[in-house]
């Protein structure tokens, strides 16, 4: 599994803009994108979904929740059911 981090307030491009560009690429259509933000209202979640993110996490993130999400993703990619 490959992971990348994008600074949401980058001077060159927003995370939503980056997500949209990634999704336009053949290799980006299968990418799993997680928004990690300080904004957690329904409208914020809707915007990240529209931008192509698969999941929306609000800071501060519970380390166990992030670990479980990444483990679930790894299990899905390996074709096995997620487990503890």
C-alpha positions, 0 to 999 in steps of 0.5 A: 500500500502506498500512502501520500500526505497533502497539506490542505492549505498548500500555496499551490493547490488545495487538497480538493483540487489535488484530489480532483486532479488525482482522480482524472489520472488513470492511476488515481481512479483506484487510489483511496483518498482520506481527507484529514481536516479540522472541519467536520460539519455535514457540508465539509464532509459533502465537499470532500466527497464531491472532490473525490475523497473516500473518507473524511477524518476530523482532527484530532484523529483517534490513532486507533480509528486511523489504524483501523481504517488503514488496516481495513483498506489493506485487508480489502486490497489483499482480498481478505476480510478485515479483522482485529 
